[in-house]
Amino acid sequence: MPVKTSRYLLFPIAWIYGAVAALRRWSYRRGLLISFVSPVTTIAVGNLSVGGTGKTPHVEYLIRLLSDKFDIATLSRGYKRKTKGFVLANDIDDAALSVETIGDEPLQFYTKFPRIKVSVAEQRKVGLQQLHSRFPQLQCVILDDCYQHLQVEPKCRILLTEFHQPYCDDFPVPMGRLREFKSAARWADMVIVTKSPTELPLDQKEVWRKRLDLKKNQQLFFTTMKYGEWHPLTDIAHKKQVDSTTEVVLLTAIAHPEPLLDFLKPKYRIIKHFQFSDHHYFSKNEIENIYNQYFANHSENRILLTTEKDSMRLLYQELGEFVGRMPLFSIPIEVEFLFAEKDKFDQIIISNL
């Protein structure tokens, strides 16, 4: 059976999935289910699709924007962590802090921004109540991946969608990648089209407004990914000089590594790409296999490169035996606003506080 035909056989399931999500959202909008409004200003960053829109670098952008001027915190679910309930990273000794206690993305936030409060909780309402109780002076909480968490009513909703896979061209799972119907985008205060081409013509703004069917009061922004200078993470890496002749073994466990590959391939020699599913927990055998194949006897002009998020899951004590033997680097990712609209975005965010 052709793939396209089999995909459309999933339409009834996808429609039921979307309808249930729509009914749930309607119940909250009508007051049949009650949303919690936090006494602390909340900014929610989320998407309609299943992963891969660039939430983490956008949350980090907000942290950089606000942390020097306001007392802020982040609140995430802590995907794949082995703890339960509300956990504050700042309460845990650094030696005991890991992806198992708070998850990879919150661990990345805490590692890069140790001055802010970084928290996780399955129920965002409980997390917000805990944060407000413990830190009554708190001025803002950034809610990571919270667009479908309707139990909380944020002050500002930021919806992300990928340039090459926008929600307007998609459908709910299992037929597509959406968590709910695309009509749920109407509740966003602003939409950011992520991973956009750097040289996007200005007239595309109006084209995309119509394409996404945005309301007049919904702000539209475009961002592109900017890859920063590689960070050496092991003692061996600190001794390495990386240039265009360096052989790169790439290790990723993110939803869409294609933009990273597109950036690296013209500049570096990618000899192998180990690609795993998003948030994959690397096993000792997997890391040992990488070491034996590519570094045990061939490490003179070769390095192991991964993303910042993936490095959080690599720097386990139990993986240290083999990770420490390899020149491991991480590559940071930041976002840049197109059309010189950074200041406009910043002003809107700050005006909500």
Buried (B, 14 or more C-beta within 10 A) or exposed (E): EEEEEEBEEBBEEBBEBBEEBBEBBEEBEEEEEEBBEBEBBBBBBBBBBBBBBBBBBBBBBBBEBBBEEBBBBBBBBBBBBEEEEBBBBBEBEEEEBBBBBBBBBBBBBBBBBEEBBBBBBEBBBBBBBBBBEBBEEBBBBBBBBBBBBBBBBBBBBBBBBBBEBBBBEBBBBEBBBBBBBBEBBEBBBBBBBBBBEEEBEEEBBEEBBEEBEBEEEBBBBBBBBEBEEBEBBBEBBEEBEBEEEBBBBBBBBBBBBEBBBEBBEEEBEBEBBBEBEBBBBBEBEBBBEBBEEBBEEEBEBBBBBBBBBBBBBBBBEEBBEBBBBBBBBBBBBBBBBBBEBBEEBBEBBEEEB
